[in-house]
Amino acid sequence: MNVRRLIPTAALSCAALLGLTALTACGSGSAAERKDGKLDVVASFYPLQFLTEQIGGDHVAVTGLTKPGVEPHDLEISARQTAKLNDADAVVYLKGLQPAVDAAVQQAEVRTKVDASTLTAMEKHGNEVGGHAAAHDDAADADGAAGPDDHADHGHSHSEGGDDPHIWLDPVKYAEVAKGVGAALAKADPAHAADYRKNTDALVGRLGGLDKEYAAALKNTRAKVFITTHAAFGYLAERYGLTEEAINGLDPDSEPSPARIKDLQKMAKADGVTTVFYETLVSDKTAKTLASDASLRTDVLDPLEGITDRSKGTDYFSVMRSNLTALTTALGTK
């Protein structure tokens, strides 16, 4: 990600004054002293909060660092949140998604640190080179322009460095993360290990069912290319044989070049794209302008970075099913 945030001075001052061995004194008391006896867990943003709550059940108290309606990439950590993090028994986060969280976790003396990016294979995604590019190259060759080796001129490149963090949008990868989080909770709280394993198995089973729904619904679509605001759906596209083309790339705050917009307009016509997808937590202006200029529809494809009253669902599963309906409607069936 290109977004860089710093921990507020107040939080750093607390650590500096008390020293690394006394970081918990910045908070309101040791998590081990919770009167309800629950494991105190901090989750960096919604998908990891939901997952931890599902696995932890009645044995955990989960606090989310990213409030509903806040774009996770833009999160800044407050002094109070830093103190809460230092007091926790465990933290579940995704390294590479939220720089401010990464920095805070690195400094915190939390007994159990669970980095979701280590629990499944991470890949590089961006503006993918798909099979549809050949049609554009043929047209370019006919005009005497560059051929297949010049995809970058049309925005088809992996120019953005780093791994794609959006693993939760692939139910299979999300299930792998669930298994890792379940094992970590069982190790941190062995007295309730059996319940954590049971809840993990139940969640993995539900995710397996969701995977089958997606596979069946997207197997025989008329089109395979879809356009989104930012490249959050690379894992999902790869899992189900689709091609994502993003307006803004991996960073939702980046601005597309005029050449990229022009390329997307050509691509939409060549590949039978009907819909430009936007999301609820970032501006929809560019998506709607592109759709208007290319005479396309718009719809929401939610990257599930947070649940708000604008979300088409109340939890991970209901929003993922709304996404599936949006995709099948846009891509059509043979």
Disulfide bonds with the S-S distance in Angstrom:
Cys14-Cys26 1.59
